[in-house]
Amino acid sequence: MKHKIIGLIVCVLMILNTSTIIGTSTDTTKTTQETVMNIIPKMTHNNHDNWAPNPSFEEGDSMPTGWTYSINNTSKYHWDSTISHSGEKSIGALNFSNDTRWSCWITTDFIPVDLVEETYEFSGWYKFIGTSTKQPSALFELDMYDENYTHLGGSGQGFNYSLEWKYQSWNTSGMGGTIVNETRYVKLKLYQVYFTHTEPDPLIEIRFDDIYFGYGNDAPSPPSISGPSNGKIKVSVVYNFTTTDPDGDDTYFFIDWGDNTTNGWIGPYNSGGTITATHTWSEPGTYKIQVKTKDTYGAESNWSEPFTIYITSKMLLIGYVQSAMNQGDECIILNLSIALIIKLKPINLKMYSSVQVLILNNELHGVLGSKFLAVLVYALVLSKAPFTIHSFR
C-alpha cells in the first residue's frame, strides 16, 4: 500500500511537471511554428522559381497575400485594379511629406539565402503616376536577417522616376562584409523614396508589379529581322524574327511596324526558333521596324536595331536622269532634274527642279534611258528640292 501511494504521488508529480513543460513548450512551439510558418522553403539551385510571394499581387482579401506595408506618419497605400502591368492588380504608395520621405511594401515571409555562395536577382516593374519636378525614386531593397531572425540591415538599388512602366533589376554579386556573411534570411522591400532635400509631392504615387526574386533570369537577346527592304502600299510584306534566350526559356515578341501600329505581345515560341509575321502599310513612306522579346518570366530584351523598309506607290515619272544607283535586283535610286511626278491615287501632279526617287524594277513600264526617263512605276520620293516650280490638283 505504501508503495502504491508513493507511486501515485510520483505519477501526479510527473503529470504536473509534464503539464508545466508542455505549457512552456506549447508557447515556445507556437512561437517557433509561427516563425517557421513565415519561412519560404529553401530554393533549388539553377531553377526559375520565383520566391517573391504573390508577385503580381493578384491574391488576397484585405491585403495582398504575402505582403504588408510600413506604418508611418502620412503614407497611403493602394492595392487595387486601377492600374497594372500585367494581370489585374498592383500595389502603390503616395501622400508623402517632409515627415514621411519614404514608404515601402515588405514581404511577410523570411526567405532563406546564402549571400556568400550564391547570387540572387531582385527585379520587377514600376511606374509613377503624376508629373513631378521633385524626382522621387523607386527602391528595390533586401532586408537582411541572421539565423535568429535579428535584423542586420538592408541593401538595395534606387531607380529613376518614370511615367511609363519600367523594368529594373539588380543582383547581389559583389556584396560582402560581416552583415552579408551573417545573413541567413531576407525580406523584400519596395519603396518610393525622396533622396533629395526637396519637399515631397503628396500626389505622386508609385506602383509596383510583377516582382521577381530568385537565382536569376537572363533576358533574351534582341531579335534579328529579315525580309524585304521595300514594298507597295496595301500589299502585305512578310518578315522573319529570331531570338535566343540564354536560359532556353520560351519567348514572346512585340513588333513595332513604324507606322504607329504594333501587334502586341505574341507567343510563346521556342527559344532560337524563327517566327513569321506580315504587315500592310496604307501610306507610302520610309518606315523603321523594331522588335523586342521577353521570356516567360517577364525579362525583356532591348529593342532590335531598326530595319528600314521603303513603301512605294504607283506614279508616272518624267525627267532628266542625273545619276542612278542600283539597290540590288529589286530597286534603283535615281537623282532627277526638271522632274514631273504624277501620282495616280489620288491624282496629284508636281514638278521639281531636282528630286531623288526610289523605283521598283519589277513593274516598270515606259522608257528608262541613261539621260531621260518616262515611266509608270512603283516609286517613293526620298528627297526633293526646297521649292516647287509648279503644283496643282
C-alpha positions as CSV (number, residue, x, y, z in Angstrom):
1,M,0.0,0.0,0.0
2,K,2.9,2.3,0.9
3,H,4.5,1.7,-2.4
4,K,1.2,2.3,-4.3
5,I,0.8,5.7,-2.5
6,I,4.4,6.7,-3.3
7,G,3.9,5.6,-7.0
8,L,0.7,7.6,-7.2
9,I,2.5,10.7,-5.8
10,V,5.3,10.3,-8.3
11,C,2.8,9.9,-11.1
12,V,1.0,13.1,-10.0
13,L,4.2,15.0,-9.8
14,M,5.2,13.8,-13.2
15,I,1.9,14.8,-14.7
16,L,2.1,18.2,-13.1
17,N,5.7,18.7,-14.2
18,T,4.8,17.5,-17.7
19,S,1.9,19.9,-17.9
20,T,4.2,22.7,-17.0
21,I,6.7,21.7,-19.6
22,I,4.0,21.2,-22.2
23,G,2.6,24.6,-21.4
24,T,6.0,26.3,-21.8
25,S,6.8,24.1,-24.7
26,T,3.5,24.9,-26.3
27,D,4.2,28.6,-26.0
28,T,7.7,28.1,-27.4
29,T,6.5,25.8,-30.1
30,K,3.8,28.3,-31.0
31,T,6.4,31.0,-31.4
32,T,8.7,28.6,-33.3
33,Q,5.9,27.4,-35.5
34,E,4.8,31.0,-36.3
35,T,8.4,31.7,-37.3
36,V,8.7,28.5,-39.4
37,M,5.4,29.2,-41.0
38,N,6.8,32.5,-42.2
39,I,9.9,30.9,-43.8
40,I,9.8,30.1,-47.5
41,P,11.4,26.7,-48.2
42,K,15.0,26.8,-49.4
43,M,15.4,27.4,-53.2
44,T,16.6,24.7,-55.5
45,H,19.7,25.9,-57.4
46,N,19.5,26.9,-61.1
47,N,15.8,26.9,-61.5
48,H,13.4,29.7,-62.4
49,D,11.2,29.5,-59.3
50,N,10.1,33.0,-58.2
51,W,10.4,33.3,-54.4
52,A,8.7,36.6,-54.3
53,P,5.3,35.8,-52.9
54,N,2.2,36.7,-54.9
55,P,4.5,38.5,-57.4
56,S,1.7,40.1,-59.5
57,F,-0.4,40.9,-56.4
58,E,-3.5,39.1,-57.6
59,E,-4.2,37.1,-54.5
60,G,-5.5,38.3,-51.1
61,D,-8.5,39.6,-49.3
62,S,-7.9,42.9,-47.4
63,M,-4.2,42.8,-48.2
64,P,-2.1,41.2,-51.0
65,T,-1.1,37.7,-49.8
66,G,2.5,37.6,-48.6
67,W,2.9,41.4,-48.4
68,T,2.3,44.2,-45.8
69,Y,3.3,47.9,-45.6
70,S,5.3,50.1,-43.3
71,I,3.4,52.2,-40.8
72,N,4.5,55.8,-40.8
73,N,3.0,59.3,-40.4
74,T,1.1,60.1,-43.6
75,S,1.6,57.5,-46.3
76,K,-1.3,56.0,-48.1
77,Y,-1.2,52.5,-49.7
78,H,-3.2,51.2,-52.6
79,W,-3.8,47.6,-53.7
80,D,-6.4,47.6,-56.5
81,S,-7.1,47.2,-60.1
82,T,-7.0,50.8,-61.3
83,I,-3.6,50.1,-63.0
84,S,-1.4,47.1,-63.5
85,H,1.5,46.0,-65.7
86,S,0.0,42.5,-66.1
87,G,-3.0,40.8,-64.6
88,E,-5.5,43.0,-62.8
89,K,-3.8,44.4,-59.7
90,S,-0.7,46.2,-58.5
91,I,0.4,47.9,-55.2
92,G,1.1,51.6,-54.7
93,A,2.1,54.2,-52.2
94,L,1.6,58.0,-52.0
95,N,0.9,61.0,-49.7
96,F,4.5,61.9,-48.8
97,S,5.6,64.9,-46.7
98,N,8.7,66.2,-45.1
99,D,8.0,64.0,-42.1
100,T,7.5,61.0,-44.4
101,R,10.1,60.9,-47.2
102,W,9.7,57.2,-47.9
103,S,7.3,54.3,-47.6
104,C,7.5,50.7,-48.5
105,W,5.8,47.4,-49.1
106,I,7.5,44.5,-47.5
107,T,7.1,40.7,-47.7
108,T,5.8,39.0,-44.6
109,D,7.9,35.8,-45.1
110,F,11.5,35.2,-44.4
111,I,13.3,33.9,-47.5
112,P,16.4,31.7,-46.8
113,V,19.5,32.8,-48.7
114,D,23.3,32.2,-48.9
115,L,24.7,35.5,-50.0
116,V,28.3,34.3,-49.7
117,E,28.0,31.3,-52.1
118,E,25.1,32.3,-54.3
119,T,24.0,35.3,-56.4
120,Y,20.3,36.4,-56.4
121,E,18.3,38.7,-58.6
122,F,15.7,41.1,-57.4
123,S,13.7,42.7,-60.2
124,G,10.3,44.0,-61.2
125,W,8.2,46.7,-62.9
126,Y,7.4,50.1,-61.5
127,K,5.9,53.4,-62.7
128,F,5.0,56.7,-61.2
129,I,1.6,58.3,-61.5
130,G,1.5,62.1,-61.7
131,T,4.0,64.6,-63.2
132,S,6.5,65.9,-60.7
133,T,9.7,68.1,-60.7
134,K,10.7,66.6,-57.3
135,Q,12.0,63.4,-58.9
136,P,11.2,60.6,-56.4
137,S,12.9,57.3,-56.9
138,A,11.9,53.6,-56.8
139,L,13.9,51.5,-54.5
140,F,14.3,47.7,-54.5
141,E,15.8,46.6,-51.2
142,L,16.7,43.4,-49.3
143,D,16.2,43.5,-45.6
144,M,18.8,41.1,-44.1
145,Y,18.4,38.9,-41.0
146,D,20.7,36.5,-39.1
147,E,19.9,32.9,-38.1
148,N,17.9,34.2,-35.1
149,Y,15.8,36.5,-37.3
150,T,17.6,39.6,-35.9
151,H,17.6,42.4,-38.4
152,L,21.1,43.2,-39.6
153,G,20.5,46.0,-42.2
154,G,19.5,46.4,-45.8
155,S,20.9,46.6,-49.3
156,G,19.2,47.8,-52.4
157,Q,19.3,49.9,-55.5
158,G,17.3,53.0,-56.5
159,F,15.9,53.7,-59.9
160,N,14.8,56.9,-61.6
161,Y,11.4,58.5,-61.8
162,S,9.4,57.1,-64.8
163,L,5.9,57.8,-66.0
164,E,5.9,54.6,-68.1
165,W,6.1,51.0,-66.8
166,K,9.8,50.3,-66.4
167,Y,11.6,47.0,-65.8
168,Q,14.6,47.1,-63.5
169,S,16.8,44.5,-62.0
170,W,19.8,44.2,-59.6
171,N,21.7,41.3,-58.2
172,T,23.7,40.5,-55.1
173,S,27.0,39.9,-56.8
174,G,29.8,41.9,-55.3
175,M,28.1,42.2,-51.9
176,G,30.4,41.4,-49.0
177,G,31.2,42.2,-45.4
178,T,30.2,41.0,-42.0
179,I,26.5,41.6,-42.5
180,V,26.5,39.5,-45.7
181,N,28.4,36.7,-44.0
182,E,25.9,36.6,-41.2
183,T,22.7,36.9,-43.3
184,R,20.6,33.8,-43.4
185,Y,17.2,35.3,-44.4
186,V,15.9,38.3,-46.3
187,K,12.7,40.1,-46.8
188,L,11.8,42.0,-50.0
189,K,11.1,45.8,-49.8
190,L,9.6,48.0,-52.5
191,Y,9.9,51.8,-51.8
192,Q,9.0,55.2,-53.1
193,V,11.7,57.4,-51.6
194,Y,12.9,61.0,-51.9
195,F,16.7,61.1,-51.8
196,T,17.0,64.9,-52.3
197,H,16.1,67.6,-49.8
198,T,13.2,68.9,-51.8
199,E,9.7,68.8,-50.3
200,P,7.9,65.6,-51.4
201,D,4.9,65.8,-53.6
202,P,2.0,64.1,-51.8
203,L,0.1,63.5,-55.0
204,I,2.8,61.4,-56.7
205,E,2.1,57.7,-56.5
206,I,4.4,54.8,-57.3
207,R,3.1,51.4,-58.5
208,F,4.9,48.0,-58.4
209,D,4.0,44.8,-60.3
210,D,5.5,41.5,-61.5
211,I,8.2,41.2,-58.8
212,Y,10.9,38.5,-59.1
213,F,13.4,37.2,-56.6
214,G,15.5,34.1,-57.3
215,Y,18.7,32.8,-58.7
216,G,18.4,35.0,-61.7
217,N,16.9,35.1,-65.1
218,D,18.6,36.4,-68.2
219,A,16.7,38.3,-70.8
220,P,16.5,37.1,-74.4
221,S,18.9,38.7,-76.9
222,P,17.5,41.5,-79.1
223,P,15.8,39.8,-82.1
224,S,17.1,39.8,-85.6
225,I,14.8,40.8,-88.5
226,S,15.0,39.5,-92.1
227,G,12.7,40.3,-95.0
228,P,12.3,42.8,-97.9
229,S,13.6,46.3,-97.7
230,N,10.9,47.7,-100.0
231,G,7.2,47.1,-100.7
232,K,4.0,48.6,-102.0
233,I,1.1,50.3,-100.3
234,K,-1.8,48.0,-99.3
235,V,0.3,44.8,-100.1
236,S,1.3,42.5,-97.3
237,V,5.0,42.1,-96.6
238,V,6.4,39.0,-94.8
239,Y,9.2,39.2,-92.2
240,N,11.1,36.7,-90.1
241,F,12.1,37.3,-86.5
242,T,14.6,35.3,-84.5
243,T,15.8,35.5,-80.9
244,T,17.6,33.2,-78.4
245,D,17.1,33.1,-74.7
246,P,20.3,32.2,-72.8
247,D,18.2,30.1,-70.3
248,G,16.3,28.3,-73.1
249,D,13.0,29.9,-72.0
250,D,10.1,30.3,-74.4
251,T,9.8,33.8,-75.7
252,Y,7.2,36.4,-76.8
253,F,7.6,39.0,-79.5
254,F,6.5,42.6,-79.6
255,I,6.7,44.2,-83.1
256,D,6.6,47.9,-83.8
257,W,5.9,48.4,-87.5
258,G,7.0,52.1,-87.6
259,D,3.6,53.4,-88.6
260,N,2.2,53.8,-85.1
261,T,0.9,50.2,-85.0
262,T,2.1,47.1,-83.1
263,N,0.9,43.6,-82.9
264,G,1.1,43.4,-79.0
265,W,2.9,40.5,-77.4
266,I,2.6,37.3,-79.4
267,G,3.8,33.9,-78.3
268,P,5.2,31.9,-76.6
269,Y,7.7,30.5,-79.1
270,N,10.7,28.2,-78.7
271,S,14.0,29.9,-78.0
272,G,16.1,30.0,-81.1
273,G,13.2,29.5,-83.4
274,T,12.1,31.8,-86.2
275,I,8.6,33.3,-86.3
276,T,6.9,34.9,-89.3
277,A,4.7,38.0,-89.3
278,T,3.1,40.1,-92.0
279,H,2.2,43.7,-92.2
280,T,0.5,46.1,-94.7
281,W,1.3,49.8,-94.9
282,S,-1.5,52.1,-96.1
283,E,0.7,55.1,-96.9
284,P,3.9,55.4,-98.9
285,G,7.0,56.3,-96.8
286,T,10.1,55.2,-95.1
287,Y,9.4,53.1,-92.1
288,K,11.6,51.5,-89.4
289,I,10.6,48.2,-88.0
290,Q,11.8,47.3,-84.5
291,V,11.0,44.3,-82.3
292,K,11.8,43.2,-78.7
293,T,11.2,40.0,-76.8
294,K,10.6,38.8,-73.3
295,D,10.8,35.3,-71.8
296,T,8.0,33.6,-69.9
297,Y,9.3,35.1,-66.6
298,G,9.0,38.7,-67.9
299,A,12.6,39.6,-68.6
300,E,12.7,41.8,-71.7
301,S,15.4,42.3,-74.3
302,N,16.4,45.6,-75.6
303,W,14.8,46.8,-78.9
304,S,16.4,45.4,-82.1
305,E,18.3,47.5,-84.5
306,P,15.8,49.4,-86.8
307,F,15.0,47.6,-90.0
308,T,14.2,50.1,-92.8
309,I,11.6,49.5,-95.4
310,Y,10.6,51.8,-98.3
311,I,6.8,51.6,-99.1
312,T,6.1,52.8,-102.7
313,S,3.0,53.9,-104.6
314,K,2.2,53.9,-108.3
315,M,3.2,57.1,-110.2
316,L,4.3,58.5,-113.5
317,L,7.8,59.9,-113.6
318,I,9.1,62.2,-116.3
319,G,12.5,63.9,-116.1
320,Y,16.2,64.0,-116.8
321,V,18.5,61.4,-115.1
322,Q,21.4,62.9,-113.3
323,S,22.6,59.7,-111.7
324,A,21.4,56.1,-110.8
325,M,22.4,53.8,-108.0
326,N,21.3,50.1,-108.2
327,Q,20.0,48.8,-104.8
328,G,20.2,45.1,-105.6
329,D,18.0,43.5,-108.2
330,E,14.8,45.0,-106.9
331,C,15.2,48.7,-107.0
332,I,17.1,51.7,-108.2
333,I,17.6,55.2,-106.7
334,L,17.5,57.9,-109.3
335,N,18.5,61.6,-109.0
336,L,16.4,63.5,-111.5
337,S,16.3,67.1,-112.6
338,I,13.3,69.0,-114.0
339,A,11.1,66.2,-113.0
340,L,7.4,65.8,-113.3
341,I,5.7,63.4,-110.9
342,I,2.1,62.4,-111.3
343,K,0.6,60.3,-108.5
344,L,-2.4,58.3,-109.5
345,K,-4.4,57.7,-106.3
346,P,-5.4,60.4,-105.7
347,I,-4.3,62.2,-108.9
348,N,-1.6,64.7,-107.9
349,L,0.8,66.5,-110.3
350,K,4.0,68.2,-109.1
351,M,7.2,69.4,-110.8
352,Y,10.5,69.8,-109.1
353,S,13.9,71.2,-110.1
354,S,15.5,68.2,-108.6
355,V,14.3,65.1,-106.8
356,Q,15.6,61.7,-105.6
357,V,13.3,58.7,-106.0
358,L,13.5,55.0,-105.3
359,I,11.8,52.9,-108.0
360,L,10.9,49.2,-108.1
361,N,12.2,47.3,-111.2
362,N,9.6,44.6,-111.3
363,E,6.8,46.7,-112.6
364,L,8.4,49.4,-114.7
365,H,6.6,50.4,-117.8
366,G,8.0,53.0,-120.2
367,V,11.4,54.4,-121.2
368,L,14.3,54.5,-118.8
369,G,17.5,55.7,-120.6
370,S,20.8,56.9,-119.4
371,K,19.7,60.6,-119.6
372,F,15.9,60.6,-119.7
373,L,13.0,58.6,-118.4
374,A,9.3,58.5,-118.8
375,V,7.9,55.5,-116.8
376,L,4.9,54.3,-114.9
377,V,6.3,52.7,-111.9
378,Y,6.0,52.0,-108.1
379,A,8.2,54.6,-106.5
380,L,8.9,56.6,-103.4
381,V,10.1,60.2,-103.3
382,L,13.1,60.3,-100.9
383,S,14.0,63.9,-101.2
384,K,13.2,66.9,-103.3
385,A,14.3,70.5,-103.9
386,P,13.3,73.0,-101.3
387,F,11.0,74.8,-103.7
388,T,8.2,73.6,-106.0
389,I,8.1,75.0,-109.5
390,H,4.5,74.1,-110.1
391,S,1.8,72.3,-108.2
392,F,-1.9,71.8,-108.8
393,R,-4.6,69.2,-108.3
